Amino acid sequence: MRVSVLQENLAKGLSIVGRAVASRSTLPVLNNILLETEHSQLKLSAMDMEIAINCWVGAMIEDEGQITVPARLLSDFVNSLPKDRIDMELQTRTQTLHLRCAHYEANIKGIDANEFPIIPTYQGDLDAPSVEVEPSRLRRMIDQVAFAASKDDSRPTFTGVFTHLQGDRLTMVATDGFRLAVRSTILEEPAAAVLGVIIPARALSELSRIINAVDLSDEDGVELIFTEARNQIMFHLPGVDLVSQLIEANFPDYKKIIPSSYNTRAVLDTAEFLNAMKVAYLFARDSAGSVKVSLEPGEPGKVILTATSAELGDNVSEIDALIEGDAMNATFNAKYMIDVLSVIETPQVAFEAVSATRPGVFRPVGGSPEDEYVHVIMPMSPR
């Protein structure tokens, strides 16, 4: 294999696939990145037991070939090089990759590419259910949902995002048992089948990162391809494929968790509410993040946030709001409130509640009718 590639292109490709490298694996080859010539491009691949990423980089190919090399060493070395052309040549007999760039040279010992597991690639004619979503819209959906998934591997169902396709609507749902995020959008082309799968939240977070890193035009779309076996999903976008295992489980009926009515509703400035909650959290960190939220109707109405630390002191913040319904006091986790307020894109947000012991509900005010978002947070016991 003899290949020439620009340093910035290779560095970008390595950053895209690098997050899929296995950190602790019994298979040494999974600590490596596969470099392979394919269709006059350099293909980079990495995988662990959950996700796999293929990325194609423009290159000048003199001789075809393939090799796997240690991911961390290759990435650190390439990132240290000047923005110049990198010439790479594989010594097949010793499985050593020679790299030269400007005044720098290195020999990196690798592992035979035949030991690297086969990663599915997009063929363009896969006979499997698929839909296409505009990249920025898909990224917003992921960012508004994935953070609500559980980090606790003992409950694998909750570590994923339930992704549901029906007609022209795509819905993503995540919960950790204390909060619930539901985001849906209208597709340009209806889905050919009704599907419901659980995608690891980590895979979707990586996809969001890739969408942000890759230069995409308004015409480019991200294709979601559900394999016939239904145990994998592939995300295809220009120059990159991400393949993820699915979580095989039954997702709970999330619709039963969302309150169908409210006794109190407050409409607030999103940025002001977020900032006040961040201030309250400074004092709430020592008390499991608990912040008392008081809704007081009036002209104007007020939302009062109270946080108390036995050692540090206390804080009270008042926010003007349009409030309808009864006065109410409830205690919520400030970190959960900050998480959702950080991803609501509308200038105003509605906060709805039935009682102090029932879930609080966030809804954007005045957003696109095509994009629906609701976020539910369970209250805490008052301290």
N, C-alpha and C positions, 0 to 999 in steps of 0.2 A: 504494500500500500504506500503510495506517495501522493500527498495532498497538500495544497496550499490554501490558507484561509486567513482572513483578516482577524487581527486580535480582538477587536470589539465585537465582531460577529460571533466568534467562538466563545468569548466570555459571556455574552448574552445567552447563547444557547446552553452553556453549562449552568448558568444561574436558573434557567427554566427547568431543566431536568434534575438539578442537584437536590431538590427537596424530596425527590422520590427515592433517593439512595437509602438503602437499609442502614440504619445506625448500628443495630446490633443483630447480626445474622449469623446463623451457623454455616451459611454458604458464603465463603469468602468472595465469590464472584459478584455477589449482590452489593458488596462495598465498592464495586467498580462501576464506571460508566462505559457503555458499549459505544465505540466509534466505528462506523461502517459507511462505506461508500454506497450510494444508492441514487439512481436517476440523476447523475451528474451533480449530486449534492452530498454533503457530509451529514449523516444521520447520527444523532446522539440519543441514547436510550438509557433509562434508569428505572429500577423497580424495587419495591419491597413486597411484602405479602398482601398489601392492601391496594396500592395504586401503582401505575406504571405510566411513564411519560416518554413519548417520542418527539424529537424536535429536529427539523431539517434546516441546515445552515448552508448558504451559498458558498461554494468552494471550487477550486480548480483541481480536477482529478487527473493525475498522470497514470497511476496504477490503482486498480481496484483492490480492496482488502478490508479486513476487520480485526479489531482487537478490543479487549477491555482493559482499562487502566484504573488505578485507585482514584476515586472521585475527588477526595479532598486534596490530594497532592496535585492533581492535574488542574483543578480549579484555582488553587492558591498560586500555582506557578503561572498560569495564563493571566490571572488578574495582576500579577506583578510585572508583566511585560509591557513594553511601549506599544502604542497604537501603530503597529506595523504588520507586515505579512509574516505569518507563521508557516514554516515549512515542516511537514511531518513525514517521517518515513519509518515504516515498520520493518524490523529485522525479524523475519518469520521464524528463523531457526531458534532464536533465543526469546522470542515473544517480547521484544523490547522496542518501545516507540521512541524514536529520536526526534526531538523538536529543536528548531532553530529560529530565532527571531532577533533581528538586529545583532547585537553583540552577546546575546544569550543563547546558550545551548544546554540541553538536558537529555538524559536517557532515562525513561521511566519503564520499569519492568511491569508487564501485564500478565493477564490470564487469557488463555485461548478463548476466543469468542464463541466457540461451539459449546462451552459450558454455561453460557448465559441463556436463561429461559427465553422462549419465544414470546414476544409481546405482539398482540394483534395490532394491525395497522388498518387505516381506513382504505377501503377498496373502491368506494364510490358506487358499488352496485350490490351492497349488502341487502339481502332479502330479510330485513328486520324492521320493526316499527321505528320510526324516527320523526323528529320534529326539528324545526330550525327556529332559533330565537336570536333577536338582535343583541349583540354582545353587551352593550352598556346596560340594557334592560335586564339581561340575565345576571350581570354582575351586581346590580342593585338588589335584585331578588335574593341572591345569595347573602349579600352583606346584611340584609334586614332579617335574615332567618337563622343562618348557620350558628351564630353566637349563642343562640338559645338552646342548642343541643347540649346534652350532658357530656362531661369529661370523664365520667365514671364508667370504666370498661366492664364493671360487674353488671351493668344494665345496657347491653349492647344495642337494644332497640332504640333507646333514647340517645345514643351517640350518633344517630343518623338523622337525615332529613327525609321525611316522607314526601315523595314527589309523585303527583297525581296528574294524569292526562285524561281529559274527557272533553270531546268535541274541540272547541277552539279555546279552551281554558287550561292553562298550566298552573298548578298550585303547589307550593312548597310549605311544609309544616315542620317545626322543630319544637321540642320541649325537653326540659330536664326534670319535670315533676313540680317545679316551683314557678315556672313561667312557660308561656306558649306563644310562638310567633307563627302567623299564617300570612302568606303573601301569594297573590295570584295575579295573573296577567292574561290578556287576550292574545292568541297566536294569529299570525297572518294567514296561516294554512291550518285547517282543523286536523287533529290527529286521526289516523286511520283506525285506531283501536283505543279502548279504555284501558289504561295501565296505572298501576300503583306500586311503586318500589321504594325501598329505603336505601338512600345513598349515604355513605359515611360523610359526616360533616367536614372532616378533614379534606376529603377529595374535592368537595365543592369550594372550600376555602382556597385550595391550591388552584382550582380553575379560575376563581376570581383574581388571584394574583397573576396568573398567566394572561388573562384578558387585559389586565392593566399593563403588562409588560410588552405585549406584542402590538406592533403598529397595525391597526385595523381601520379600514374605511367604513363608511356608513353602509356600503353594500354588502360587506362581509357579515356572515352569520355564524353562530355556533350551532353545530348540528348535534343533537342528542340521539344516540343510536342504542336501542335496547336489543341486546342479543336474544336470539330465539330461546336459548336456555334460561334467560332471565336472571342469570347469576352475575352478569357483568353489564356495565354501561360504558359507552365510549362517547367522549366529547371531542368533536373534530372542528378545528378552526385552522385558518391558513398557516401552514408550517408547523403545526403542533397537534398531536393526538394525546389525550389523557384517557386512560382506561382504569376503571375502578371496579372492585368487587362490590356486590350488593350485600346488604344485611338481610339475611333470611329470617324474617319474624313478622308478626302481625302488629301493625301500629294501632294504638288505641283510637277510639272514636273521639277525635279532638273537637268535633262540633258540639258535643255535650258539655265541654268545659267552658265554652264562650257564653257569657250571660246574654240572654235574649232581651233584657230590659235593664233600666237603671232607675235609681231614685234621685241621683245627683249627677249633674254633668257640668264640667268646667271646660271652657275654651280659653287657652292661654297662648302667649307668645312662646314658641318652641325654644328659641335660643335663651330667653330669659329663664324659663323653667329649668333648662339644662344647667345653666350657670348657677342658679340657686341650689340645685340638687348637688352639684359638685362642691359648693361651699359647705353644705350640710354634711356631706360625706367626710369632710376633713375631721369633723367632730364625732361622726358616727362609726368610724372605723373600729374603735375600741368596744363598741356595743353591737357587734355582728352586723354593722351597717344599717341599723334600724333608725328610720326617720319618721316622725309623726307628721302626717299630712292632714291638715284641717281645711275643709271646704266651707267657706262662709258666704252665703248669698248676700246681696246688697247692691248698692249703687255707688261705686262699683263693688262687685264681689271680690273676695280675696282668697287666695290659696296661701296658707301659712305653713312653712316647713320648720320643724323643731328637732334639733339633734342635741343630745347630751352625752358628755363623757365625764365619768366620775373623777378622772384624774386631770383632764385637760380643760374642761369648761363646757360651755354650751353655745348654741347658735340659733337664732330665729331669723327667718327670711320671709318677707311678704311679697306676693306677686299679684298684681291686678288681674282679674279674670272675669269673664262673662259666665255666671253660674245660674243654672236653673235647677229647681228641686230643693231638697232638704239640706240643712247643714249636716256635716258628717266629719268624723275623725277616724283615721285608720293609720296603721303603722306598716310601712313597706321597706324592703331592702333597697337602700340608696343606689348600690352598685347596679342592681337590675334596672332601676329607673334610668340611671345614666346610660346604660347600654342601649336601651330602646330610644331614648331621646336623641342619642347621637346618630341614629340612622334614619330618623324621620326627616324627610326633605322639605316638607311644607312649612311655611312661616308660622302657621298655627297648628296646635294639636288639641284634641279633645281627650279629656280624662273622665271616664265614667265609672260609677260605683253604685252598688246596691246597698251595701252595709259594711260595717267595719270588719266583718268576718267573711265577706265574700270577695272574689277577685276584683281587682281594678283593671280597667280596660283602656288602652291607648288606641286612638284612631287619628290618622292625619286629617286635616281639614282643608278642603279645597284642592285635593290632588286630582290626578287624571282618573276619569271614570273607568278606564281600562285597567288600571292598577289598583287593586284593593289590598289594604294592609290592616291587620288587627293584631294587637299584642296584649296578652293577658298576664297579670302578675298576681300571685297569691299573697295575701297580707301576712304580716308577722304578728306574733303575740306581743301585745304592748309590754314594754319593759318599765 
